[in-house]
Amino acid sequence: MVDVNNLIKINKKHGGVLIDRSNLEFAVDSANKEKDIYKSNAYLIRGVIVNHPFLDGNKSTASEIVLKRFKKEGIKCNREKFSSGLISIAKNNIGSIDKIERRLKRWCPRK
């Protein structure tokens, strides 16, 4: 389970300030409803990277929480592909959960 207040704490470490709590709550609620870790993390990535609930540190915040969640599941990511992929999602404003999920499965495959 992801907690809104935990995400806010993570973001503060990256120099950010919350500017849209309702957007963040929606992303967290959507992520917490999903049983599949890839789809759940896709909701978090879209909600934090694409929708920008924080003034700064959105990519760093999403990266930290998603990598922690994958680690708990025993899923290892190719850090280089993961990092450049998150930048691509932000740059190209990719908001499709299915597209983000497919990318996550490539960057962070289950073994």
Helices and strands as residue ranges (DSSP letters): H 4-13, H 21-33, H 37-45, I 46-50, H 58-72, H 79-92, H 97-107
